[in-house]
Amino acid sequence: MRILNNEQITNGIGRRLLTNKFTKVILFIATLFSLVVLAVLMYRIMNQGLPKLNLDFLTKFASRRPANAGISGALVGSIWLMIVVVPFSMVIGVGTAIYLEEYAKKNWFTSFIQVNIQNLAGVPSIVFGLLGLTIFVRAMDLDRSILAAGLTMSLLVMPVIVVSAQEALKAVPRQLGEASYGLGATKWQTIKNIILPAAIPGILTGSILAISRAIGETAPLIVVGALAFVNFYPSSIMDSFTVIPIQIYNWTTRPQIEFQEVAAAGIIVLLVFLIIMNSIAIIIRNKFNKRY
């Protein structure tokens, strides 16, 4: 065994401290760079968009003249889309995670399913758009409707929800379930009353990221037939529609500088819409965090 003298020990500690300081500085610079870029983007968006953001902008439909352009139809379309995406993706995604973690036997087949679900989380969104066009729009004859788009977007975000829900279920201490079984509860009673409520904070954390992705995606919606120009409100999930990201993209392709300002106002509305949805999920998550 090699015995180090005091000088070697001191030098080793000094090198480790220097490495620690260097790593800390690098991470701080990376964080600062990200914040600066975000601040610049937010300043430009606010500077261009706030003058255009008013009640008329929120209540008017899209127009070929920037002075009359509004985001009302796209905003209502986004709300309709989330009404389909959130319950469908959450119910199926969390149900799949519960089955894989609590009911399915651990063998090569379930491992194969797990690997494929994780791989689906990295598939380009345009592929899901083509899948939705083939299955929902054409095979199921749902036409270019909110329902077809909502099911397509649900498939897009579902792998993320499944994986995050599985990790949340794994994080629940097994002693809680064993205590429930010891008191005579059935497997489903244990899952419903003990395991699932304790896992809800982790499930919602992953779901927030997944739903946020669904709100900002455009490629799958364009493929399944979302419109770029809408001057009506959808009245059911079988109607045609547009969403805020597509409307913003449509404005940014116009050559007039006024449309760039209108697009910036639309981005602000999209950010507020995203913050409101995430805030609701965070409030629910924090409520269960206090209970468990």
N, C-alpha and C positions, 0 to 999 in steps of 0.2 A: 504494500500500500504506500502510495506516494504522500509524503507529508509536506504541506505548503508552509512556507515561512510567512511572517507578518507582512512583508513587502509584497509578496505575490498575492496574498489575500486582499490587501488594500488595493492593488492594481486591478484585480478582478472585480471588486465591488465598484471601483471607479468606472470601469468599462461598462458595467451593467447600468449604472446610473446615467452615464452619457448616452447609451443606447436608448434608455427609457425617455430621456429628455428629447432626443432626436425624433423618436417615434411620436411623441406627444406633439411636437412642433409640426410634423408632417400632417398628422390627422387634423390639427387645428387649422392649418392652411387649406386643406381640402374642404373642411366644413365652411370656412370663411368664404372660399371661392364659390361654393354652392349658394350660400346666402346672398352674396353680391350679385350673382347671375339672376337669382330669383327676385331680388330687390329691383334690379334694372328692368326686368320684364314686367313686374307689377307696376313700376312707375310709368312705363310707356303705355301699358294698357289703361291704367287709371287716367293718365293725362289725355289720352285720345278718347276713351269711352265715357267718362263721367259727364262731359258736356252733352252727350247724346242720350244719356240715361234719364228718362223721365216717364211719367205715367202713360203718355201717348206711345212711347216705344214698347211698353209692356202690354198695351191693349190693341195695337194695330197689327195687321197682317203684313207679310212681306210685300215689297213693292219694287218696281223697276226704277223708281226715283228715290234716292237716299233720304230725302227730306221726309218722305212718307213711310219709310220702311220701319217695320216693327217685328217683334219676335213672338207675338202672341200665339200663333198657330204652332210654331216649333216648341214653345214651352209646354203647351197643353199636350202635344204629341209625346214629348219626353215623359210627362207625368203618366200618360196612358201606357207607355212602354214599360216604365218601372212597375206599374200595377201588375203587369204580366210577369216581368222578370223576377222580381223579388220573391213572391210566394212560390213560384214554380221552382226556381233554382234553389231556394232555401230548403223547401220540403224534400225535394228529390235528393239534393246534395247531402243534407244532414241525415236523411233516412239511409242513404247508401253508406255513409260513414258508420252509422250505428250497426248496420248489418255486418259490415266488414270487420268491425272491432269486437262486437258482442256475440254475433250469431255464427258467422262463417267459420268453417274449420280452417286451421292454418296448414295449408298444403300448397303444392306447386301451382294449382289453379288460382287460388286467391292471391298468391304472390305475383302471378302473371297479370291479374287484374290490377293489382296495386301499381305495378310498374307502368302499365299502359295509362292509368289515370294520371300518374305523375308526368308522363310524357305528353299527354294531351294539354297540360297546362302551358307547355311551350310551343304548341302548334300555332302558326300565324293565323290571325283572325280572319283573313280572307278565305282560308280553307273552310272555316265554319260557315261563312257566308255562302259558299258554293254548296255545302252540305244542306243548309237551310233552304236554298233555292230548289235543290233536287227533291228533298223530302217534303218540306212543309208547303212550299209554294206550288209545286207541280204534282207530286205524288198524292199528297193529302188535299190538294185543290183548295188551299186556304187563300190563294191569290196573294196580292201584294198588300197584306193587311198588317195591322198592329200585332195580331196574334202570331202570325208567321214570323215576324221580326222578333217578338218577345221570346218565342221558343228558340229561335236561332241564338239570340244573345244569352239565353239561359244555358244552352249547351256550351257557349264560350266560357262562361264564368264558373260553371259547375265543377270542373276539376279542381280549381283553387279552393272552392268551398269544401269539397270532399276531403282534400288533404288537410286543410286547416282544422276541420271538424274532427278528423281522426287524431290529430296531434292533441287537440283539446281533450278528447275522451281518454287518451292514454295518460294525460297529466293528472287525471282525477285519482287520488289515492285508492288503491284497491281495498284498503281496510274499510272504506265507507260501504262498498258493495257487499263485502263479506259480513259486515255487521247487519246490513239489511236482510241478507239471506238467513242469518242466524236468528232473526226475529220472525221468520216465517214468510217473508215477502217473496213473490214470484220474480222471475227474471225481468219481465216487462215492468212490474211495479218498481223494481230497483232502478231500472234504467230511467223510467219516467220521473220518479220522485227524488232520486238521489244523484245518479250519475249525470244525467242530462242537465239539470239545473246548475250543478257545479261546473259543467263544461261550457255553459252559455257564454261567459266572458271571452274565452278563447275562440269559440265558434264565431262570435260577432266580430272579433278583431279581423279574422281572415275574410269574413263576409263583407266587411267594409271595404277592404281592398278590391275584392272581386266586383262588387256593385259599382265602385268608383270607376273601374275599367269599363264596365258596361255603359255608364253614362257618357263616357268620352269617345267611344268607338264609332267609326263611320263606315269603314270598309264593308263589314258584313251587311249593314243596313242598306247600303247602296246596291249591293248584289241582290238582296231579296226584294228590292223595289221601293225603298223609301224615296219620296219625292223631294226635289230641290226647291220647289216653289209651291206653297200651300196658302190658299186664301179662305180656308174654312176650318171649323173645329171638328175633330173626330167625335162621333157620337157613340161609337161602340168599338170593340176590339177587332171588328171585321172591316173597319174603314181604312182608307189610305191615310198617310200621315207623313210628317217630317219631324226631325228632332233638332235640338239646338246645335250640335256639332256640324250637321250637314248644312244648316242654314248659315252658320258662320263661314264654313268653307265656300259656300256659294257667294257670299259677300266678298271674301278675300280674293276671289278670282276676277272680280270686276275691276276695270282700270281706273275708275274714278276714286280720288283720294277720300271723298266723303264716305264711300262704302267701307274703306278701311277703318274709319272712325266708328261706323255702325257695327262692324265686326268686333271691334274692341269692346263696345257696349254689350254685345252678345256674349263675349267671353266673361265679362263681369257677372252677367246673369247666370251663366253656366257655373261659375265658381260659387255663387251664392246658393244655387240649387244643390250643388254637390255638398257644400258645408251643412246645409239644413238636413239633408238625408244622413250624412255621417254623424251629425250631432244627435239625431234621434237614436241611431244605433249605439252611440257612445253612452247616452243617458241610460239606455236599457242595460248595457254592459256594466256600467258602474253600479246600477241598482243590484244586480246579481253579485257583483264583487263584494258588496257590503254584507250580503246574506251568507255568502260562502267564503 
